[in-house]
């Protein structure tokens, strides 16, 4: 079984060290970050299974980070940690993209139970959505299969990874660097050239008259346009 990867954001050095070391002793792979400005980049490179965010951070607060993560990673479970106990704070946490909310002080044992529960719920949701509808097309992520009723295309693993990202950005813009980081973990020139190849292949599959377009936005990235 793959090791569960936890992105843990905490600016209290002692608490962060204690919690992350305890989680690592329990078999988790933990990336501890104290600066909220580094979270998005860490998510793109570390690719966590779950994020655990302290709310009271210097500079950018945890709720703002949660909102940004939810936009970039719609399926990522997010647990907020905070000393705030009022109902309005809990509500704000869930409105900011959180899927769970823990009040400080907390026990690491309870945190582990909540992490496991969030991952279980995510797995149930993923099983329930084993197909993705993209306009007139049906994409089967686990089978690496794309079909439209008339034709079926068996995708390569890399084509599927690119389409996985695009399917999370339907009718939205995604910048080229983000796409490269999500698929390859870096934005080197070599991978950038490879990306061009896979995008051409996906454009061929979708064709030009089937209501699905991958539009290049010069200097920005791409827009994955899907007509219902």
ABEGO torsion letter per residue (X at the ends): XBBBBBBBBBABAAAAAAAAAAAAAAGBBBBBBABAAAAAAAAAAAGBABBBBBABBBEBBAAAAAAAAAAABAABBBBBBBABABAAAAAAAAAAGBABBBBOBBBAAAAAAAAAAAAAAAAAAAAABABBBBEABBBBAAAGBBBAGABBBBBBAAAAAAAAAAAAABGBBBBAAAAAAAAAGBABAAAAAAAAAAAAAAAAAAEAAAGBBBBBBBGAEBBBBBBX
